[in-house]
Amino acid sequence: MTGDLMVEQDGAVGRIRLNRPGTLHALTHPMCDGILDALERWRGDAAVEAVVIDHAPAPDGDPKLSRGFCAGGDIRMLAESGAGDGAAARAFFHAEYRMNHRLFTYAKPLVAFMDGVTMGGGVGLALPCRYRVATENTKFAMPETGIGLFPDVGAGWYLSRGPGRMGRYLALTGHRLDGAECLALGFATHYLHADRLDEAKNRIAETPQAIAAVLDELSAPVPDARITAHAGAIDRLFASDRLEEVIAALEADGGDWASAQLATLRTKSPQTMKVSLKLLLDGATMATFEDEMRQEYAVGSRVVQRHDFLEGVRAVIVDKDNAPRWDPPTPEGVTDHLIDQIFAPLDEADAWTPN
Protein backbone atom coordinates (compact mmCIF):
# COMPACT_ATOMS: atom_id res chain seq x y z
CA MET A 1 0.00 0.00 0.00
CA THR A 2 1.32 3.46 -0.86
CA GLY A 3 0.04 6.99 -0.42
CA ASP A 4 -0.81 8.18 3.09
CA LEU A 5 0.13 4.83 4.58
CA MET A 6 3.01 2.53 3.63
CA VAL A 7 2.60 -1.10 4.67
CA GLU A 8 5.33 -3.60 3.89
CA GLN A 9 7.20 -6.59 5.24
CA ASP A 10 10.89 -6.29 6.02
CA GLY A 11 12.25 -9.72 6.81
CA ALA A 12 10.26 -11.04 9.75
CA VAL A 13 8.99 -7.57 10.65
CA GLY A 14 5.82 -5.85 9.48
CA ARG A 15 6.36 -2.15 8.79
CA ILE A 16 3.64 0.49 9.12
CA ARG A 17 4.82 3.93 8.01
CA LEU A 18 2.68 7.04 8.20
CA ASN A 19 3.14 9.14 5.06
CA ARG A 20 1.34 12.49 5.25
CA PRO A 21 4.33 14.77 5.87
CA GLY A 22 2.47 17.97 5.04
CA THR A 23 0.16 17.36 8.02
CA LEU A 24 2.81 15.85 10.31
CA HIS A 25 1.29 12.45 9.43
CA ALA A 26 -2.11 13.19 10.97
CA LEU A 27 -4.41 10.18 10.76
CA THR A 28 -7.33 9.87 8.37
CA HIS A 29 -10.12 7.30 8.39
CA PRO A 30 -8.54 5.28 5.52
CA MET A 31 -5.20 5.25 7.36
CA CYS A 32 -6.84 3.78 10.46
CA ASP A 33 -8.54 1.15 8.30
CA GLY A 34 -5.23 0.36 6.62
CA ILE A 35 -3.45 -0.12 9.94
CA LEU A 36 -6.27 -2.36 11.16
CA ASP A 37 -6.09 -4.45 7.98
CA ALA A 38 -2.33 -4.87 8.27
CA LEU A 39 -2.49 -5.87 11.93
CA GLU A 40 -5.20 -8.41 11.19
CA ARG A 41 -3.28 -9.85 8.23
CA TRP A 42 -0.08 -10.24 10.25
CA ARG A 43 -1.79 -11.52 13.38
CA GLY A 44 -1.94 -15.09 12.11
CA ASP A 45 1.11 -14.94 9.83
CA ALA A 46 3.98 -16.87 11.41
CA ALA A 47 6.43 -15.16 9.05
CA VAL A 48 5.80 -11.83 10.81
CA GLU A 49 7.26 -11.85 14.31
CA ALA A 50 7.00 -8.16 15.23
CA VAL A 51 5.54 -4.88 13.94
CA VAL A 52 7.32 -1.52 13.69
CA ILE A 53 5.35 1.75 13.45
CA ASP A 54 7.07 4.94 12.35
CA HIS A 55 6.76 7.76 9.83
CA ALA A 56 8.22 7.99 6.36
CA PRO A 57 10.80 10.68 5.66
CA ALA A 58 9.71 13.58 3.47
CA PRO A 59 10.32 12.72 -0.19
CA ASP A 60 12.30 15.91 -0.82
CA GLY A 61 14.31 15.56 2.36
CA ASP A 62 12.91 18.74 3.90
CA PRO A 63 13.54 18.31 7.63
CA LYS A 64 10.51 20.46 8.43
CA LEU A 65 8.31 17.83 6.76
CA SER A 66 9.96 15.03 8.72
CA ARG A 67 9.48 16.50 12.19
CA GLY A 68 6.36 14.58 13.16
CA PHE A 69 5.70 10.97 14.07
CA CYS A 70 1.96 11.73 14.14
CA ALA A 71 0.37 15.05 15.07
CA GLY A 72 -3.10 13.60 15.73
CA GLY A 73 -6.22 13.14 13.64
CA ASP A 74 -7.88 14.96 10.79
CA ILE A 75 -9.19 17.85 12.89
CA ARG A 76 -10.62 19.87 9.99
CA MET A 77 -12.68 16.91 8.84
CA LEU A 78 -13.95 16.33 12.37
CA ALA A 79 -15.01 19.95 12.71
CA GLU A 80 -16.71 20.04 9.31
CA SER A 81 -18.59 16.86 10.17
CA GLY A 82 -19.40 18.08 13.68
CA ALA A 83 -20.96 21.21 12.21
CA GLY A 84 -23.33 18.93 10.30
CA ASP A 85 -24.72 15.56 11.28
CA GLY A 86 -21.47 14.30 12.80
CA ALA A 87 -21.64 10.98 10.91
CA ALA A 88 -18.16 11.17 9.36
CA ALA A 89 -16.64 12.20 12.70
CA ARG A 90 -18.28 9.26 14.48
CA ALA A 91 -17.11 6.88 11.75
CA PHE A 92 -13.55 8.15 12.13
CA PHE A 93 -13.62 7.75 15.91
CA HIS A 94 -15.09 4.26 15.55
CA ALA A 95 -12.27 3.16 13.24
CA GLU A 96 -9.53 4.95 15.18
CA TYR A 97 -10.62 3.47 18.50
CA ARG A 98 -10.79 -0.01 16.96
CA MET A 99 -7.22 0.52 15.82
CA ASN A 100 -6.21 1.67 19.32
CA HIS A 101 -7.86 -1.38 20.86
CA ARG A 102 -6.28 -3.76 18.34
CA LEU A 103 -2.86 -2.37 19.15
CA PHE A 104 -3.53 -2.64 22.89
CA THR A 105 -4.52 -6.31 22.63
CA TYR A 106 -2.00 -7.36 19.94
CA ALA A 107 0.00 -10.44 20.88
CA LYS A 108 3.10 -9.79 18.76
CA PRO A 109 5.67 -7.21 19.86
CA LEU A 110 4.96 -3.68 18.63
CA VAL A 111 7.62 -0.98 18.38
CA ALA A 112 6.71 2.71 17.95
CA PHE A 113 9.38 5.25 17.05
CA MET A 114 8.14 8.56 18.48
CA ASP A 115 10.64 10.72 16.62
CA GLY A 116 9.14 14.20 16.40
CA VAL A 117 5.67 15.49 17.17
CA THR A 118 3.63 12.78 18.93
CA MET A 119 0.29 14.26 19.86
CA GLY A 120 -3.34 13.18 20.09
CA GLY A 121 -3.81 10.30 17.69
CA GLY A 122 -0.05 9.78 17.62
CA VAL A 123 -0.11 9.13 21.36
CA GLY A 124 -2.90 6.63 20.74
CA LEU A 125 -0.70 4.84 18.20
CA ALA A 126 2.38 4.74 20.39
CA LEU A 127 1.26 4.02 23.94
CA PRO A 128 -0.26 0.57 23.30
CA CYS A 129 3.08 -0.61 21.89
CA ARG A 130 5.37 -2.77 24.00
CA TYR A 131 8.40 -0.71 22.97
CA ARG A 132 8.12 3.07 22.67
CA VAL A 133 11.23 4.88 21.52
CA ALA A 134 11.67 8.58 22.23
CA THR A 135 14.41 10.80 20.82
CA GLU A 136 15.75 14.32 21.25
CA ASN A 137 13.09 15.37 18.71
CA THR A 138 10.10 13.98 20.60
CA LYS A 139 7.33 16.45 21.43
CA PHE A 140 4.63 14.48 23.25
CA ALA A 141 1.31 16.03 24.30
CA MET A 142 -2.43 15.69 24.53
CA PRO A 143 -3.38 19.33 23.75
CA GLU A 144 -7.06 18.80 22.98
CA THR A 145 -8.58 21.05 25.64
CA GLY A 146 -7.17 24.01 23.71
CA ILE A 147 -9.54 23.26 20.80
CA GLY A 148 -12.55 22.22 22.84
CA LEU A 149 -11.86 18.52 22.56
CA PHE A 150 -10.52 16.12 25.19
CA PRO A 151 -7.62 13.64 25.45
CA ASP A 152 -9.01 10.49 23.83
CA VAL A 153 -7.51 7.45 22.02
CA GLY A 154 -7.22 5.73 25.40
CA ALA A 155 -5.85 8.71 27.33
CA GLY A 156 -8.39 8.16 30.08
CA TRP A 157 -6.66 4.82 30.67
CA TYR A 158 -3.01 5.85 30.18
CA LEU A 159 -2.94 9.28 31.81
CA SER A 160 -4.88 8.12 34.86
CA ARG A 161 -2.19 5.47 35.43
CA GLY A 162 0.76 7.87 35.24
CA PRO A 163 2.76 8.86 38.31
CA GLY A 164 0.97 10.99 40.88
CA ARG A 165 -1.27 13.64 39.37
CA MET A 166 0.91 14.07 36.29
CA GLY A 167 -1.78 12.73 33.95
CA ARG A 168 -4.33 15.27 35.19
CA TYR A 169 -1.81 18.05 34.69
CA LEU A 170 -1.02 16.94 31.15
CA ALA A 171 -4.71 16.48 30.27
CA LEU A 172 -5.74 19.93 31.50
CA THR A 173 -2.80 22.01 30.31
CA GLY A 174 -1.73 20.15 27.16
CA HIS A 175 1.88 20.54 28.35
CA ARG A 176 4.47 19.21 25.89
CA LEU A 177 6.97 16.63 27.12
CA ASP A 178 10.35 16.04 25.54
CA GLY A 179 11.86 12.61 25.01
CA ALA A 180 13.69 12.47 28.32
CA GLU A 181 10.51 13.42 30.17
CA CYS A 182 8.56 10.72 28.31
CA LEU A 183 11.08 8.15 29.50
CA ALA A 184 11.00 9.40 33.09
CA LEU A 185 7.19 9.27 33.23
CA GLY A 186 6.92 5.84 31.61
CA PHE A 187 5.41 6.97 28.31
CA ALA A 188 8.57 5.82 26.52
CA THR A 189 10.55 2.65 27.18
CA HIS A 190 13.79 3.75 25.49
CA TYR A 191 15.65 6.93 24.55
CA LEU A 192 17.76 6.89 21.38
CA HIS A 193 19.45 9.60 19.38
CA ALA A 194 17.60 10.13 16.11
CA ASP A 195 20.69 9.28 14.09
CA ARG A 196 20.61 5.73 15.49
CA LEU A 197 17.02 4.96 14.51
CA ASP A 198 17.78 3.51 11.08
CA GLU A 199 20.32 1.18 12.64
CA ALA A 200 17.79 0.15 15.27
CA LYS A 201 15.13 -0.59 12.65
CA ASN A 202 17.55 -2.58 10.49
CA ARG A 203 18.73 -4.67 13.42
CA ILE A 204 15.18 -5.30 14.59
CA ALA A 205 14.33 -6.55 11.09
CA GLU A 206 17.31 -8.93 11.27
CA THR A 207 16.62 -10.19 14.81
CA PRO A 208 13.04 -9.43 15.87
CA GLN A 209 13.43 -11.80 18.81
CA ALA A 210 16.01 -9.40 20.29
CA ILE A 211 14.15 -6.07 20.18
CA ALA A 212 14.78 -5.21 23.81
CA ALA A 213 18.49 -6.03 23.54
CA VAL A 214 18.88 -3.95 20.38
CA LEU A 215 17.16 -0.92 21.89
CA ASP A 216 19.05 -1.29 25.17
CA GLU A 217 22.37 -1.39 23.33
CA LEU A 218 21.61 1.65 21.18
CA SER A 219 20.11 3.74 23.97
CA ALA A 220 21.72 7.12 24.56
CA PRO A 221 22.49 8.96 27.81
CA VAL A 222 19.27 10.60 28.92
CA PRO A 223 19.11 14.34 29.69
CA ASP A 224 17.47 15.53 32.89
CA ALA A 225 13.69 15.22 32.85
CA ARG A 226 12.76 18.81 33.68
CA ILE A 227 9.13 18.02 34.49
CA THR A 228 10.15 15.95 37.53
CA ALA A 229 11.28 19.13 39.30
CA HIS A 230 7.61 20.15 39.41
CA ALA A 231 6.19 16.74 40.38
CA GLY A 232 5.54 17.76 43.97
CA ALA A 233 3.77 20.95 42.95
CA ILE A 234 1.71 19.06 40.38
CA ASP A 235 0.61 16.48 42.93
CA ARG A 236 -0.39 19.24 45.34
CA LEU A 237 -1.99 21.77 43.00
CA PHE A 238 -3.74 19.30 40.71
CA ALA A 239 -4.87 17.02 43.52
CA SER A 240 -8.59 17.61 43.06
CA ASP A 241 -10.85 16.06 40.42
CA ARG A 242 -12.93 19.26 40.45
CA LEU A 243 -11.72 21.96 38.10
CA GLU A 244 -12.84 24.80 40.38
CA GLU A 245 -10.69 23.39 43.19
CA VAL A 246 -7.64 23.04 40.92
CA ILE A 247 -8.00 26.68 39.88
CA ALA A 248 -8.47 27.77 43.49
CA ALA A 249 -5.30 25.91 44.50
CA LEU A 250 -3.31 27.60 41.72
CA GLU A 251 -4.69 31.02 42.68
CA ALA A 252 -3.89 30.48 46.36
CA ASP A 253 -0.32 29.39 45.61
CA GLY A 254 0.55 32.60 43.81
CA GLY A 255 4.05 31.46 42.79
CA ASP A 256 5.47 31.99 39.32
CA TRP A 257 5.05 28.40 38.20
CA ALA A 258 1.49 28.13 39.56
CA SER A 259 0.59 31.45 37.98
CA ALA A 260 1.89 30.26 34.61
CA GLN A 261 -0.25 27.11 34.83
CA LEU A 262 -3.27 29.19 35.81
CA ALA A 263 -2.75 31.43 32.79
CA THR A 264 -2.62 28.34 30.59
CA LEU A 265 -5.86 26.96 32.00
CA ARG A 266 -7.57 30.31 31.36
CA THR A 267 -7.08 29.68 27.63
CA LYS A 268 -8.65 26.20 27.61
CA SER A 269 -12.27 25.12 27.23
CA PRO A 270 -13.86 24.88 30.70
CA GLN A 271 -16.26 22.26 29.37
CA THR A 272 -13.63 19.91 28.04
CA MET A 273 -11.32 20.43 31.01
CA LYS A 274 -14.16 19.10 33.16
CA VAL A 275 -14.73 16.29 30.65
CA SER A 276 -11.02 15.43 30.89
CA LEU A 277 -11.00 15.27 34.68
CA LYS A 278 -14.00 12.95 34.74
CA LEU A 279 -12.52 10.82 31.98
CA LEU A 280 -9.36 10.23 34.01
CA LEU A 281 -11.31 9.72 37.24
CA ASP A 282 -13.39 7.01 35.55
CA GLY A 283 -10.45 5.63 33.58
CA ALA A 284 -8.44 4.86 36.70
CA THR A 285 -10.93 2.14 37.64
CA MET A 286 -12.00 0.91 34.19
CA ALA A 287 -11.95 -2.88 34.18
CA THR A 288 -10.75 -3.21 30.57
CA PHE A 289 -9.39 -1.05 27.78
CA GLU A 290 -12.49 -2.00 25.78
CA ASP A 291 -14.62 -0.32 28.45
CA GLU A 292 -12.43 2.77 28.19
CA MET A 293 -12.82 3.02 24.45
CA ARG A 294 -16.57 2.51 24.65
CA GLN A 295 -16.88 5.44 27.05
CA GLU A 296 -14.53 7.67 25.04
CA TYR A 297 -16.56 6.99 21.90
CA ALA A 298 -19.79 8.03 23.60
CA VAL A 299 -18.14 11.21 24.89
CA GLY A 300 -16.43 11.97 21.60
CA SER A 301 -19.57 11.50 19.54
CA ARG A 302 -21.19 14.29 21.57
CA VAL A 303 -18.28 16.67 22.14
CA VAL A 304 -17.44 16.80 18.43
CA GLN A 305 -20.80 18.44 17.75
CA ARG A 306 -20.74 20.88 20.65
CA HIS A 307 -19.97 24.59 20.37
CA ASP A 308 -16.59 24.52 22.06
CA PHE A 309 -15.01 22.10 19.58
CA LEU A 310 -16.27 23.97 16.54
CA GLU A 311 -15.20 27.28 18.09
CA GLY A 312 -11.82 25.94 19.16
CA VAL A 313 -11.02 24.70 15.67
CA ARG A 314 -12.12 28.03 14.22
CA ALA A 315 -9.92 30.01 16.60
CA VAL A 316 -6.80 27.83 16.57
CA ILE A 317 -6.76 26.12 13.17
CA VAL A 318 -8.98 28.05 10.73
CA ASP A 319 -8.86 31.76 11.60
CA LYS A 320 -5.83 31.37 13.87
CA ASP A 321 -6.81 34.31 16.04
CA ASN A 322 -6.26 32.14 19.13
CA ALA A 323 -9.20 33.84 20.80
CA PRO A 324 -11.87 31.16 21.25
CA ARG A 325 -15.15 32.18 22.84
CA TRP A 326 -16.02 29.25 25.06
CA ASP A 327 -19.61 28.50 26.04
CA PRO A 328 -20.01 28.25 28.96
CA PRO A 329 -17.10 30.67 29.44
CA THR A 330 -16.32 29.70 33.05
CA PRO A 331 -15.93 26.43 34.97
CA GLU A 332 -18.87 27.38 37.19
CA GLY A 333 -21.09 27.49 34.12
CA VAL A 334 -20.34 23.86 33.23
CA THR A 335 -22.86 22.01 35.35
CA ASP A 336 -22.66 18.45 36.60
CA HIS A 337 -25.84 17.80 34.65
CA LEU A 338 -24.15 18.82 31.40
CA ILE A 339 -21.20 16.54 32.10
CA ASP A 340 -23.57 13.68 32.92
CA GLN A 341 -25.30 14.21 29.57
CA ILE A 342 -21.99 14.09 27.71
CA PHE A 343 -20.98 10.88 29.49
CA ALA A 344 -24.31 9.07 29.21
CA PRO A 345 -23.91 5.63 27.55
CA LEU A 346 -25.09 5.37 23.98
CA ASP A 347 -27.91 3.10 22.96
CA GLU A 348 -26.58 -0.37 22.24
CA ALA A 349 -27.18 0.02 18.51
CA ASP A 350 -24.97 3.13 18.43
CA ALA A 351 -22.28 2.05 20.90
CA TRP A 352 -18.66 1.39 19.97
CA THR A 353 -17.56 -2.22 19.60
CA PRO A 354 -14.00 -3.58 19.20
CA ASN A 355 -14.79 -5.64 16.09
C-alpha positions as CSV (number, residue, x, y, z in Angstrom):
1,M,0.0,0.0,0.0
2,T,1.3,3.5,-0.9
3,G,0.0,7.0,-0.4
4,D,-0.8,8.2,3.1
5,L,0.1,4.8,4.6
6,M,3.0,2.5,3.6
7,V,2.6,-1.1,4.7
8,E,5.3,-3.6,3.9
9,Q,7.2,-6.6,5.2
10,D,10.9,-6.3,6.0
11,G,12.3,-9.7,6.8
12,A,10.3,-11.0,9.8
13,V,9.0,-7.6,10.7
14,G,5.8,-5.8,9.5
15,R,6.4,-2.1,8.8
16,I,3.6,0.5,9.1
17,R,4.8,3.9,8.0
18,L,2.7,7.0,8.2
19,N,3.1,9.1,5.1
20,R,1.3,12.5,5.2
21,P,4.3,14.8,5.9
22,G,2.5,18.0,5.0
23,T,0.2,17.4,8.0
24,L,2.8,15.8,10.3
25,H,1.3,12.5,9.4
26,A,-2.1,13.2,11.0
27,L,-4.4,10.2,10.8
28,T,-7.3,9.9,8.4
29,H,-10.1,7.3,8.4
30,P,-8.5,5.3,5.5
31,M,-5.2,5.3,7.4
32,C,-6.8,3.8,10.5
33,D,-8.5,1.2,8.3
34,G,-5.2,0.4,6.6
35,I,-3.5,-0.1,9.9
36,L,-6.3,-2.4,11.2
37,D,-6.1,-4.4,8.0
38,A,-2.3,-4.9,8.3
39,L,-2.5,-5.9,11.9
40,E,-5.2,-8.4,11.2
41,R,-3.3,-9.9,8.2
42,W,-0.1,-10.2,10.3
43,R,-1.8,-11.5,13.4
44,G,-1.9,-15.1,12.1
45,D,1.1,-14.9,9.8
46,A,4.0,-16.9,11.4
47,A,6.4,-15.2,9.0
48,V,5.8,-11.8,10.8
49,E,7.3,-11.8,14.3
50,A,7.0,-8.2,15.2
51,V,5.5,-4.9,13.9
52,V,7.3,-1.5,13.7
53,I,5.4,1.7,13.5
54,D,7.1,4.9,12.4
55,H,6.8,7.8,9.8
56,A,8.2,8.0,6.4
57,P,10.8,10.7,5.7
58,A,9.7,13.6,3.5
59,P,10.3,12.7,-0.2
60,D,12.3,15.9,-0.8
61,G,14.3,15.6,2.4
62,D,12.9,18.7,3.9
63,P,13.5,18.3,7.6
64,K,10.5,20.5,8.4
65,L,8.3,17.8,6.8
66,S,10.0,15.0,8.7
67,R,9.5,16.5,12.2
68,G,6.4,14.6,13.2
69,F,5.7,11.0,14.1
70,C,2.0,11.7,14.1
71,A,0.4,15.0,15.1
72,G,-3.1,13.6,15.7
73,G,-6.2,13.1,13.6
74,D,-7.9,15.0,10.8
75,I,-9.2,17.9,12.9
76,R,-10.6,19.9,10.0
77,M,-12.7,16.9,8.8
78,L,-14.0,16.3,12.4
79,A,-15.0,20.0,12.7
80,E,-16.7,20.0,9.3
81,S,-18.6,16.9,10.2
82,G,-19.4,18.1,13.7
83,A,-21.0,21.2,12.2
84,G,-23.3,18.9,10.3
85,D,-24.7,15.6,11.3
86,G,-21.5,14.3,12.8
87,A,-21.6,11.0,10.9
88,A,-18.2,11.2,9.4
89,A,-16.6,12.2,12.7
90,R,-18.3,9.3,14.5
91,A,-17.1,6.9,11.7
92,F,-13.5,8.2,12.1
93,F,-13.6,7.8,15.9
94,H,-15.1,4.3,15.6
95,A,-12.3,3.2,13.2
96,E,-9.5,4.9,15.2
97,Y,-10.6,3.5,18.5
98,R,-10.8,0.0,17.0
99,M,-7.2,0.5,15.8
100,N,-6.2,1.7,19.3
101,H,-7.9,-1.4,20.9
102,R,-6.3,-3.8,18.3
103,L,-2.9,-2.4,19.2
104,F,-3.5,-2.6,22.9
105,T,-4.5,-6.3,22.6
106,Y,-2.0,-7.4,19.9
107,A,0.0,-10.4,20.9
108,K,3.1,-9.8,18.8
109,P,5.7,-7.2,19.9
110,L,5.0,-3.7,18.6
111,V,7.6,-1.0,18.4
112,A,6.7,2.7,18.0
113,F,9.4,5.3,17.0
114,M,8.1,8.6,18.5
115,D,10.6,10.7,16.6
116,G,9.1,14.2,16.4
117,V,5.7,15.5,17.2
118,T,3.6,12.8,18.9
119,M,0.3,14.3,19.9
120,G,-3.3,13.2,20.1
121,G,-3.8,10.3,17.7
122,G,-0.1,9.8,17.6
123,V,-0.1,9.1,21.4
124,G,-2.9,6.6,20.7
125,L,-0.7,4.8,18.2
126,A,2.4,4.7,20.4
127,L,1.3,4.0,23.9
128,P,-0.3,0.6,23.3
129,C,3.1,-0.6,21.9
130,R,5.4,-2.8,24.0
131,Y,8.4,-0.7,23.0
132,R,8.1,3.1,22.7
133,V,11.2,4.9,21.5
134,A,11.7,8.6,22.2
135,T,14.4,10.8,20.8
136,E,15.8,14.3,21.3
137,N,13.1,15.4,18.7
138,T,10.1,14.0,20.6
139,K,7.3,16.5,21.4
140,F,4.6,14.5,23.3
141,A,1.3,16.0,24.3
142,M,-2.4,15.7,24.5
143,P,-3.4,19.3,23.7
144,E,-7.1,18.8,23.0
145,T,-8.6,21.1,25.6
146,G,-7.2,24.0,23.7
147,I,-9.5,23.3,20.8
148,G,-12.6,22.2,22.8
149,L,-11.9,18.5,22.6
150,F,-10.5,16.1,25.2
151,P,-7.6,13.6,25.5
152,D,-9.0,10.5,23.8
153,V,-7.5,7.5,22.0
154,G,-7.2,5.7,25.4
155,A,-5.8,8.7,27.3
156,G,-8.4,8.2,30.1
157,W,-6.7,4.8,30.7
158,Y,-3.0,5.8,30.2
159,L,-2.9,9.3,31.8
160,S,-4.9,8.1,34.9
161,R,-2.2,5.5,35.4
162,G,0.8,7.9,35.2
163,P,2.8,8.9,38.3
164,G,1.0,11.0,40.9
165,R,-1.3,13.6,39.4
166,M,0.9,14.1,36.3
167,G,-1.8,12.7,33.9
168,R,-4.3,15.3,35.2
169,Y,-1.8,18.1,34.7
170,L,-1.0,16.9,31.1
171,A,-4.7,16.5,30.3
172,L,-5.7,19.9,31.5
173,T,-2.8,22.0,30.3
174,G,-1.7,20.1,27.2
175,H,1.9,20.5,28.3
176,R,4.5,19.2,25.9
177,L,7.0,16.6,27.1
178,D,10.4,16.0,25.5
179,G,11.9,12.6,25.0
180,A,13.7,12.5,28.3
181,E,10.5,13.4,30.2
182,C,8.6,10.7,28.3
183,L,11.1,8.1,29.5
184,A,11.0,9.4,33.1
185,L,7.2,9.3,33.2
186,G,6.9,5.8,31.6
187,F,5.4,7.0,28.3
188,A,8.6,5.8,26.5
189,T,10.5,2.6,27.2
190,H,13.8,3.8,25.5
191,Y,15.7,6.9,24.6
192,L,17.8,6.9,21.4
193,H,19.5,9.6,19.4
194,A,17.6,10.1,16.1
195,D,20.7,9.3,14.1
196,R,20.6,5.7,15.5
197,L,17.0,5.0,14.5
198,D,17.8,3.5,11.1
199,E,20.3,1.2,12.6
200,A,17.8,0.2,15.3
201,K,15.1,-0.6,12.7
202,N,17.6,-2.6,10.5
203,R,18.7,-4.7,13.4
204,I,15.2,-5.3,14.6
205,A,14.3,-6.6,11.1
206,E,17.3,-8.9,11.3
207,T,16.6,-10.2,14.8
208,P,13.0,-9.4,15.9
209,Q,13.4,-11.8,18.8
210,A,16.0,-9.4,20.3
211,I,14.2,-6.1,20.2
212,A,14.8,-5.2,23.8
213,A,18.5,-6.0,23.5
214,V,18.9,-4.0,20.4
215,L,17.2,-0.9,21.9
216,D,19.0,-1.3,25.2
217,E,22.4,-1.4,23.3
218,L,21.6,1.6,21.2
219,S,20.1,3.7,24.0
220,A,21.7,7.1,24.6
221,P,22.5,9.0,27.8
222,V,19.3,10.6,28.9
223,P,19.1,14.3,29.7
224,D,17.5,15.5,32.9
225,A,13.7,15.2,32.8
226,R,12.8,18.8,33.7
227,I,9.1,18.0,34.5
228,T,10.1,16.0,37.5
229,A,11.3,19.1,39.3
230,H,7.6,20.1,39.4
231,A,6.2,16.7,40.4
232,G,5.5,17.8,44.0
233,A,3.8,21.0,42.9
234,I,1.7,19.1,40.4
235,D,0.6,16.5,42.9
236,R,-0.4,19.2,45.3
237,L,-2.0,21.8,43.0
238,F,-3.7,19.3,40.7
239,A,-4.9,17.0,43.5
240,S,-8.6,17.6,43.1
241,D,-10.9,16.1,40.4
242,R,-12.9,19.3,40.4
243,L,-11.7,22.0,38.1
244,E,-12.8,24.8,40.4
245,E,-10.7,23.4,43.2
246,V,-7.6,23.0,40.9
247,I,-8.0,26.7,39.9
248,A,-8.5,27.8,43.5
249,A,-5.3,25.9,44.5
250,L,-3.3,27.6,41.7
251,E,-4.7,31.0,42.7
252,A,-3.9,30.5,46.4
253,D,-0.3,29.4,45.6
254,G,0.6,32.6,43.8
255,G,4.1,31.5,42.8
256,D,5.5,32.0,39.3
257,W,5.1,28.4,38.2
258,A,1.5,28.1,39.6
259,S,0.6,31.5,38.0
260,A,1.9,30.3,34.6
261,Q,-0.3,27.1,34.8
262,L,-3.3,29.2,35.8
263,A,-2.8,31.4,32.8
264,T,-2.6,28.3,30.6
265,L,-5.9,27.0,32.0
266,R,-7.6,30.3,31.4
267,T,-7.1,29.7,27.6
268,K,-8.7,26.2,27.6
269,S,-12.3,25.1,27.2
270,P,-13.9,24.9,30.7
271,Q,-16.3,22.3,29.4
272,T,-13.6,19.9,28.0
273,M,-11.3,20.4,31.0
274,K,-14.2,19.1,33.2
275,V,-14.7,16.3,30.7
276,S,-11.0,15.4,30.9
277,L,-11.0,15.3,34.7
278,K,-14.0,13.0,34.7
279,L,-12.5,10.8,32.0
280,L,-9.4,10.2,34.0
281,L,-11.3,9.7,37.2
282,D,-13.4,7.0,35.6
283,G,-10.5,5.6,33.6
284,A,-8.4,4.9,36.7
285,T,-10.9,2.1,37.6
286,M,-12.0,0.9,34.2
287,A,-12.0,-2.9,34.2
288,T,-10.8,-3.2,30.6
289,F,-9.4,-1.1,27.8
290,E,-12.5,-2.0,25.8
291,D,-14.6,-0.3,28.5
292,E,-12.4,2.8,28.2
293,M,-12.8,3.0,24.4
294,R,-16.6,2.5,24.6
295,Q,-16.9,5.4,27.0
296,E,-14.5,7.7,25.0
297,Y,-16.6,7.0,21.9
298,A,-19.8,8.0,23.6
299,V,-18.1,11.2,24.9
300,G,-16.4,12.0,21.6
301,S,-19.6,11.5,19.5
302,R,-21.2,14.3,21.6
303,V,-18.3,16.7,22.1
304,V,-17.4,16.8,18.4
305,Q,-20.8,18.4,17.7
306,R,-20.7,20.9,20.6
307,H,-20.0,24.6,20.4
308,D,-16.6,24.5,22.1
309,F,-15.0,22.1,19.6
310,L,-16.3,24.0,16.5
311,E,-15.2,27.3,18.1
312,G,-11.8,25.9,19.2
313,V,-11.0,24.7,15.7
314,R,-12.1,28.0,14.2
315,A,-9.9,30.0,16.6
316,V,-6.8,27.8,16.6
317,I,-6.8,26.1,13.2
318,V,-9.0,28.0,10.7
319,D,-8.9,31.8,11.6
320,K,-5.8,31.4,13.9
321,D,-6.8,34.3,16.0
322,N,-6.3,32.1,19.1
323,A,-9.2,33.8,20.8
324,P,-11.9,31.2,21.3
325,R,-15.2,32.2,22.8
326,W,-16.0,29.2,25.1
327,D,-19.6,28.5,26.0
328,P,-20.0,28.3,29.0
329,P,-17.1,30.7,29.4
330,T,-16.3,29.7,33.1
331,P,-15.9,26.4,35.0
332,E,-18.9,27.4,37.2
333,G,-21.1,27.5,34.1
334,V,-20.3,23.9,33.2
335,T,-22.9,22.0,35.3
336,D,-22.7,18.4,36.6
337,H,-25.8,17.8,34.6
338,L,-24.1,18.8,31.4
339,I,-21.2,16.5,32.1
340,D,-23.6,13.7,32.9
341,Q,-25.3,14.2,29.6
342,I,-22.0,14.1,27.7
343,F,-21.0,10.9,29.5
344,A,-24.3,9.1,29.2
345,P,-23.9,5.6,27.6
346,L,-25.1,5.4,24.0
347,D,-27.9,3.1,23.0
348,E,-26.6,-0.4,22.2
349,A,-27.2,0.0,18.5
350,D,-25.0,3.1,18.4
351,A,-22.3,2.1,20.9
352,W,-18.7,1.4,20.0
353,T,-17.6,-2.2,19.6
354,P,-14.0,-3.6,19.2
355,N,-14.8,-5.6,16.1
